[in-house]
Amino acid sequence: MKVYKLLLYIFLSLTILSCGSNSNHKKSDFSIEVNNKKNILSNNDVLKLTIENPKNHIIDSIKYLIDNNPIDSETPLSHIALGEHTISAKVYYSNEEQTTTNKITILNSEPPKVYTFKIINEYPHDITSYTQGLEFYNGELYESTGQKGQSKLRKVDYKTGEVLKNLDLSNDFFGEGLTILNNKIYQLTWQNGTGFIYDVDTFERTGTFKYGVSKEGWGLCNDSQTIYKSDGTENIWTLDPETLTEKDKIQAYTNKGKIIGLNEMEWINGKIYANRYQKNGVAIINPQNGAIEAVIDFSSLKNKVKQHAKLDVINGIAYNPETKTIFVTGKNWNKLFEVEIVEK
């Protein structure tokens, strides 16, 4: 049990939740009370809402909403995504209407499982590559690297490490994650608010896109219909593949709190696998509700590569549908590892 708790601490380093606070509009005569004084509930709880009415208005009716979607005064939370939500109540009384709001946080009901791994193969990897994105497409491995003046887009022979195609980014850009969908490569930059679109065969840049509410670009993956984008917070944004606009988001949470620093991502068998920056582990995330269902302990891999001054954390995870195995590397690592995930 002690080992299990230690692993969760090392790889998750949870952002501990503070107590929820009522954020009602000052002018409202009403307030919303939640059936948990800290306003923190689990997704297996039932949310129960009541209205405080200190002025004793004669209330005609009340409409409750969560993030502007109608709910009942008693609502099971199993179908609501995890994370922070705004609860609203429209109170109708004496031919008048007032709206009052509150915040709740929904946690996952189960703690994450802890997985480890078994190495199947080791392959050479360019030690100068500050890996940010890694993805297989039609049997070929593509990589995006970072650092200004060193950022690249590459196609690589993963077995030999040979660079088959290379495109250097302008010195103004810090390259980040990438994903490939319908013969188009989508590559993020870190703080420029701009993403690039390329032809997968020629590496010709065919377009750009701007970020929306998310301020930074960290990681990308796709499920063949939707593109998912991380921004260094707990948020994972869903992008329309045609317009690249942010349609919605999920928030990555465990049974204890939110997980920030989500970085490079990969879609594997219906789940999002996400590197967590500076943690040497990978979170397995439910794309429907943001629940972190498991974490993979990759910490020992860093000791299996060449030790040098620029050696940095694990970053880069790719699933090869042909071998049905996962490949991982890190920033300035000289090896690419093919691994099998094993439950502890």
URDAPE-V910880 format. One record per backbone hydrogen bond with DSSP energy under -1.0 kcal/mol. CO is the residue of the C=O (numbers start at 1). NH is the residue of the N-H. Records with the same first field share a line. If there is no record, write none. Layout:
CO->NH  NH
This chain:
1->5
2->6
3->7
4->8
5->9
6->10
7->11
8->12
9->13
25->28
31->52
33->50
34->36
36->39
38->20
39->105
41->107
42->45
45->77
47->75
48->35
50->33
52->31
53->56
61->92
63->90
64->71
65->88
66->69
69->66
73->49
75->47
77->80
83->106
85->104
86->67
87->102
88->65
89->100
90->63
91->98
92->60  61
93->96
96->93
98->91
100->89
102->87
104->85
105->41
106->83
107->43
113->295
114->344
115->297
116->342
118->340
121->338
123->336
126->129
129->131  332
130->146
133->144
135->142
137->140
140->137
141->156
142->135
143->154
144->132  133
147->150
151->169
152->145
153->167
154->143
155->164  165
156->141  158
157->161
162->157
165->155
167->153
170->173
174->190
177->188
179->186
181->184
183->200
184->181
185->198
186->179
187->196
188->176
190->217
193->211
195->209
196->187
197->206  207
198->185
199->203
204->199
207->197
209->195
218->177
219->230
221->228
226->223
227->239
228->221
229->237
230->218
232->261
233->262
234->252
236->250
237->229
238->247
239->227
240->244
245->240
248->238
250->236
252->259
253->292
254->108
257->254
258->15
261->277
264->275
266->273
268->271
271->268
272->285
273->266
274->283
275->263
276->279
280->298
281->276
282->296
283->274
284->293  294
285->272
286->290
289->82
290->253
291->286  293
293->113
294->284
295->115
296->282  298
298->301
301->304
308->311
313->331
316->329
318->327
320->324
325->320
326->339
327->318
328->337
329->315
330->333
331->312
334->125
336->123
337->328
338->120  121
339->326
340->118
342->116
